[in-house]
Amino acid sequence: MTGREATTRVGRRTLNGTTSTAAIALVGVACTAVGFAAGSSGAVDWGFAVPALLAAAALSSVVGFAFSALALALSGWCFRDPVAMVGTFLVCSIAIQTLSVIRLRAALDPKTLAPFMLGGLAGTPLGTWMLLHLDAPRLGALLGVLLLGWCLFMLLRRPGWTLRGTVAGDVVAGALGGVTGGVAAFPGAVPVLLLGLRGWSKERQRATYQPFILVMQLASLASLDAQGGFARLDVGTLPLPQVAAATVAALIGANLGLRRFARLDERQFARWVLVLLAASGAAMVVRGSLT
């Protein structure tokens, strides 16, 4: 390849990257405009919720979890109806998890993922039952305290110390993830912290817990519906155009987060994981204390 051809190819890549960035920015502006045009629908202040959800998706997608915790911190005040808030967060979360799994599909290992899935599907109905019959916010606050303690342990642990995994351990971790997914909408809590001790690459970690989180979210929805959790929901609190705009904005944010993920080294990724685990734990503690 001649020097001129190399320069031309680099120029084309730069132009394509610039065009892609401009298109993403344009769509993001359009989604925000839809939110501001909708204004306050009585249940949601969409003009502020849409860009806040984009930011939450961008931050959470750097490591692949904690969207709901960040969305609650950044946009919770925009929602005056908890049903509208939970419904919007759930739609956005499933969308960005699906995008992330598609982007990570080359690193997926079904044999590694299977024990987590098996345990998670078994634990999800119990978590849903706990959500409907026990003091879920207080249980979430307890989980938050445990997460904060775990982050402190990870900061103080001896560098290079790793944990060897077993199939039985992965099944148990998946089951606990299913329970925390049902009761606190955080199925990745246990698998994420466990995989962080394996010494795996960032791609292998995400390709294991990311599809697990997606499947557990869908399983939690099915279990909640089967146990009558949707009986009192008013779908009218979720206007389709605004929710669609929020979802597209979240996908844009996820794309930005995935780009940042690709540039992280292993140490930086581990730090991001700890920060977002701690943020999730803090959000759960605050929510439990205010309930």
C-alpha positions in Angstrom: 0.0 0.0 0.0 1.4 3.4 -1.0 1.6 6.3 1.4 -1.1 8.1 -0.6 -3.5 5.1 -0.4 -2.9 4.8 3.4 -3.6 8.5 3.8 -6.8 8.2 1.8 -8.0 5.2 3.8 -7.3 7.0 7.1 -9.2 10.0 5.7 -12.2 7.9 4.8 -12.3 6.3 8.3 -12.1 9.8 9.8 -14.9 11.0 7.6 -17.0 8.0 8.3 -16.4 8.4 12.0 -17.3 12.1 11.8 -20.4 11.4 9.8 -21.5 8.7 12.3 -20.9 11.1 15.3 -22.8 13.8 13.6 -25.8 11.5 12.8 -25.8 10.3 16.4 -25.8 13.9 17.7 -28.6 14.8 15.3 -30.8 12.0 16.4 -30.1 12.8 20.1 -31.1 16.4 19.5 -34.2 15.2 17.8 -35.2 13.0 20.7 -34.6 15.9 23.1 -36.7 18.1 21.0 -39.5 15.6 21.1 -39.2 15.6 24.9 -39.3 19.4 25.2 -42.2 19.5 22.7 -44.2 17.1 24.9 -43.3 19.1 28.0 -44.9 17.9 31.2 -47.6 15.3 30.5 -48.7 15.4 34.1 -46.9 12.2 35.0 -43.5 13.0 33.5 -41.4 16.1 32.6 -40.1 14.6 29.3 -38.1 17.6 28.3 -35.6 16.9 31.1 -36.1 13.1 31.4 -35.0 12.3 27.8 -31.5 13.8 27.9 -31.1 12.5 31.5 -31.8 9.0 30.3 -29.4 9.4 27.5 -26.7 10.4 30.0 -27.6 7.4 32.3 -27.4 5.0 29.4 -24.0 6.4 28.3 -22.5 6.0 31.8 -23.9 2.6 32.5 -23.0 1.2 29.1 -19.3 1.7 29.8 -19.5 -1.4 32.0 -23.0 -2.8 31.1 -25.1 -2.4 34.3 -26.5 0.1 36.8 -28.7 1.9 34.2 -31.7 2.0 36.6 -29.7 3.3 39.5 -28.2 6.1 37.4 -31.5 6.8 35.7 -33.1 7.2 39.1 -30.4 9.5 40.3 -30.4 11.7 37.1 -34.1 11.6 36.1 -36.1 10.3 39.0 -37.3 13.8 39.9 -38.9 14.1 36.4 -41.4 11.4 37.1 -44.4 12.1 39.3 -45.9 8.7 38.7 -43.8 5.7 39.8 -45.5 3.4 37.3 -44.5 5.7 34.4 -40.9 5.8 35.8 -40.5 2.1 36.3 -42.1 1.4 32.9 -39.9 3.9 31.1 -36.7 2.6 32.8 -37.6 -1.0 32.0 -38.2 -0.3 28.3 -35.0 1.7 28.0 -33.0 -0.9 29.9 -34.1 -3.8 27.8 -33.3 -1.9 24.7 -29.8 -1.0 25.7 -29.0 -4.4 27.1 -30.1 -5.9 23.8 -27.8 -3.6 21.9 -24.9 -4.4 24.1 -25.4 -8.2 23.8 -25.5 -7.8 20.0 -22.2 -5.8 20.1 -20.6 -8.4 22.4 -21.9 -11.5 20.6 -18.4 -12.6 19.3 -17.3 -13.1 23.0 -20.3 -15.0 24.1 -19.6 -18.5 25.5 -22.8 -20.5 26.0 -21.1 -23.1 28.3 -19.9 -20.3 30.7 -23.2 -18.6 30.6 -25.5 -21.6 31.1 -25.0 -22.2 34.9 -25.7 -18.5 35.6 -28.9 -18.7 33.5 -30.0 -21.9 35.1 -29.7 -20.5 38.6 -31.2 -17.1 37.6 -34.3 -18.6 36.1 -34.8 -20.6 39.3 -34.3 -17.6 41.6 -36.4 -15.1 39.7 -39.8 -16.2 40.9 -38.7 -16.0 44.5 -37.4 -12.5 44.0 -40.7 -11.5 42.4 -42.6 -13.0 45.3 -40.4 -11.0 47.7 -41.1 -7.8 45.7 -44.9 -8.3 46.0 -45.1 -9.5 49.6 -42.2 -8.2 51.6 -40.7 -4.7 52.2 -38.8 -4.5 48.9 -37.2 -1.1 49.4 -35.7 -2.2 52.7 -34.4 -5.4 51.2 -32.9 -3.2 48.4 -31.3 -1.0 51.0 -29.7 -4.1 52.6 -28.4 -5.1 49.2 -27.0 -1.6 48.7 -25.1 -1.8 52.0 -23.6 -5.1 51.0 -22.6 -3.7 47.6 -20.9 -0.7 49.3 -19.1 -3.1 51.6 -18.0 -5.2 48.7 -16.6 -2.2 46.9 -14.5 -1.3 50.0 -13.2 -4.9 50.1 -12.2 -4.8 46.5 -10.3 -1.6 47.0 -8.4 -3.0 50.0 -7.8 -6.6 48.6 -4.4 -7.7 47.7 -3.6 -6.9 44.0 -3.7 -9.9 41.7 -5.8 -12.1 44.0 -8.3 -14.1 41.9 -11.1 -16.6 42.6 -11.4 -19.8 40.7 -15.0 -20.5 39.6 -17.0 -23.7 39.8 -20.2 -24.7 38.0 -22.0 -25.0 41.3 -20.8 -21.6 42.4 -22.0 -20.1 39.1 -25.5 -21.6 39.6 -25.7 -20.2 43.1 -24.5 -16.8 41.9 -27.1 -16.9 39.1 -29.8 -17.8 41.6 -28.9 -14.9 43.8 -28.9 -12.7 40.8 -32.4 -13.9 39.9 -33.6 -13.0 43.4 -32.0 -9.5 43.4 -33.4 -9.0 39.9 -36.9 -9.8 41.0 -36.8 -7.8 44.3 -34.5 -4.9 43.4 -34.3 -4.8 39.6 -30.6 -5.5 39.8 -29.9 -9.0 38.5 -26.3 -8.3 37.8 -25.4 -7.6 41.4 -23.9 -10.9 42.4 -22.6 -12.1 38.9 -20.8 -8.8 38.3 -18.9 -8.9 41.6 -18.1 -12.6 41.3 -16.8 -12.3 37.7 -14.7 -9.4 38.7 -12.6 -11.8 40.8 -12.0 -14.3 38.0 -9.2 -12.4 36.4 -11.0 -12.5 33.1 -10.8 -9.9 30.3 -13.3 -7.1 30.3 -14.9 -8.6 27.1 -15.4 -12.0 28.7 -16.9 -10.6 31.8 -19.4 -8.5 30.0 -20.2 -11.2 27.5 -21.2 -13.3 30.5 -23.1 -10.9 32.8 -24.7 -8.8 30.1 -26.9 -11.5 28.4 -27.6 -12.8 31.9 -29.0 -9.4 32.9 -31.1 -9.1 29.8 -32.6 -12.6 30.2 -33.3 -12.0 33.9 -35.1 -8.7 33.1 -37.4 -10.5 30.7 -37.8 -13.4 33.2 -38.7 -10.9 36.0 -41.4 -9.3 33.7 -42.9 -12.7 33.0 -42.8 -13.7 36.6 -44.3 -10.4 37.8 -47.1 -10.8 35.3 -47.7 -14.4 36.3 -48.0 -13.4 40.0 -50.4 -10.6 39.2 -48.0 -7.7 39.6 -49.4 -5.8 36.6 -53.0 -6.0 37.6 -53.1 -2.4 38.7 -50.9 -0.8 36.2 -52.3 1.9 33.9 -50.6 1.7 30.5 -51.9 5.1 29.7 -49.3 6.7 31.9 -46.7 5.7 29.2 -47.4 7.8 26.1 -45.8 6.0 23.1 -44.1 8.9 21.3 -42.3 10.1 24.5 -41.3 6.6 25.6 -40.0 5.9 22.0 -38.0 9.1 22.1 -36.6 8.2 25.5 -35.7 4.7 24.3 -33.9 6.0 21.2 -32.0 8.5 23.4 -31.0 5.6 25.7 -29.7 3.6 22.7 -27.7 6.6 21.6 -26.2 6.9 25.1 -25.5 3.1 25.1 -23.6 3.5 21.8 -21.5 6.2 23.3 -20.8 4.1 26.4 -19.8 1.1 24.3 -17.3 3.2 22.4 -15.8 4.3 25.7 -15.7 0.7 26.8 -13.7 -0.3 23.8 -11.0 2.2 24.8 -10.7 1.1 28.4 -7.8 -1.1 29.6 -8.5 -3.8 32.2 -7.6 -1.7 35.2 -9.8 1.2 34.1 -12.6 -1.2 33.4 -12.3 -2.6 37.0 -12.4 0.9 38.4 -15.6 1.7 36.4 -17.2 -1.5 37.7 -16.4 -0.5 41.3 -17.7 3.0 40.9 -21.0 1.9 39.3 -21.5 -0.9 41.9 -21.0 1.7 44.6 -23.4 4.1 42.9 -26.0 1.4 42.6 -25.5 0.5 46.3 -25.8 4.1 47.4 -29.0 4.6 45.3 -30.6 1.5 46.9 -29.7 2.7 50.4 -31.1 6.2 49.7 -34.3 4.8 48.2 -34.8 2.4 51.1 -34.3 5.2 53.7 -36.8 7.4 52.0 -39.5 4.8 51.8 
